[in-house]
Amino acid sequence: MATDVLQRYCEKIKHELFQSVLPFWDRHSVDNEFGGFFACLDVDGDRYDDRKFMWLNGRQIYMYATICGAYTASELSELSTDRLSREKLLKDALNAAKFMYAHGVREGKVFFSLTREGEPYHFERKIFSACFLSLGLGSLGAVLKQDGRIDEGEGLVAKSLLLLKLIIGWSHDPSSLGREVCEGAPKTSPMNVPMILLNILDELQVKGAISVESAMAADIDVKQEEEWCVAEIMKHVRSNEQRVLEVVLADGSLCPGYDGRHMNPGHAIEAGWFILSYAQRTANHELAEVAEKMITWSFEAGWDKDHGGLFYFLDAEGRSPVFLEWDMKLWWPHNEAMIAFAMLYEASCKEEHLQAFVQVADYTLAHFSDPTHGEWFGYLNRTGQVTHRFKGGPYKGCFHVPRCLFMVYQILSRCIAKQPKS
């Protein structure tokens, strides 16, 4: 019965989130001296680099705010068997928000990484450090306002909006980031920019950080930006071939060479559930159907039928992908697939979506989770063996795993509550 399946996985997911993953980051990532979060953590949580990465700090602030916004202190203590303190999570998130914004945002620049003490270490000419700092600040601000800490909350939301305005400008005109434009390079539309912007706009509204009206007061037209994001993402959806491409030309036509054949199943699935979330919030049923296709096409194309798990990269014509890591199995595409199929099942109750969720969840929990030290490994080879023993690094922090577990736990709990009583 579906109820038995839902209950079994709901318990597994709850244990992973509250007994393993969040406690790992709570124990090992917090810099109590300067503020902010460390990301470079070995298998047992031992720190192997002191740098602080802006996008990972923004994501962890967001994650802590999300947990604190969903649970009271007593609920969180009960779920985590007294390991997690809501007060401590909020304090650590707020210290990180103050530290990273004060040291990592200068004259319209948002640095990618800082030293432990807060000196800028590296700057990338991309939008994503700003994106996740904005997401974290806005989400935390909403929770503080919810808790009655109005001035602190509004201050963080104001900073989030300032960053969001910069992000929107960079999304439409990336030349303002200072990236050199080469004469021979075609003008392209990468999917990562509109999908992340759409998710930020969606999250900040759902969490109550911004409204259409408050954003308009900051000279941000939320509806217009959401529509732009959706239109840009739709350029990548090739219905005739039943695939989602990572990069297309700016007009939506195919990009020449291997760039135009590049497929990233994890990104496509993630973009699919971002679109689905937006479609559900705006009651756009046709767009929800497109999102379902994006998810199922990408999952079917990306699943390794010989060894299980999702390939990292594929070539749309079946050629050998040029990226050497193409056949590795990374943690985050599996997280995105778990979220996507849980969302699709909740929306449709289709058995095929529950089966797909079970398929990816079984592989993911068996191969990535570490019951010995907590948290998950991030990188496997094609046959499912761990290739990198660390739990956190420059590109893996407290985000994809806990976001997946939190969302799936919430979704499965709602599905169980709707099941008929025997």
Secondary structure, DSSP 8 states (H G I E B T S, - for coil): -HHHHHHHHHHHHHHIIIIIIHHHHHHHSB-TTT-SB---B-TTS-B----EEHHHHHHHHHHHHHHHHH--HHHHHHHTTT---HHHHHHHHHHHHHHHHHHHEETTEE-SEE-TTS-EEE--SSSHHHHHHHHHHHHHHHHHHHTT-HHHHHHHHHHHHHHHHHHHHHHH-GGGGT----TTS--EEETHHHHHHHHHHHHHHHTTS--HHHHHHTT--HHHHHHHHHHHHHTTEETTTTEE-SEEETTSS--SHHHHHEE-HHHHHHHHHHHHHHHHHTT-HHHHHHHHHHHHHHHHHHB-TTT-SB-S-EETTS---SSTTTT-EEHHHHHHHHHHHHHHHHHH--HHHHHHHHHHHHHHHHHTB-TTTSSB--EE-TTS-EEE--S-BTTB-SSHHHHHHHHHHHHHHHHHHHS---
